[in-house]
Amino acid sequence: MIPIEKQSKPLKDLKEDDRFFINGKEMRVEGHLLFQDHGHTKEMIIELFNPENNREYQVRYFDDQIEGSIEVYELIEDFEYVRREPKRVGW
């Protein structure tokens, strides 16, 4: 489980141009969308952009178990996302 530093609002309410922090580095939210509807729960994706290193990331979570399900992925090339293990996140 990834520790959450602080929350400015509920994760489900993040929208385009909000800020998200991974290991203290500020990212910009580019989108928040439904990845897959599992009936009883929804798998969500928050698309992030880090202007400092020009990289894209995704935060994935299940809407009924947010804190225990947050995962971070980095886009490396050709739409391949690699899971990362940050020390902390916040928004």
Buried (B, 14 or more C-beta within 10 A) or exposed (E): EBEBEEBEEEBEEBEEEBEBBBEEEEBBBBEBEEEEEEEEEBBBBBBBBBEEEEEBBBBBBBBEEBEEBBBBBBBEEEEEBEEBEBEEBBB
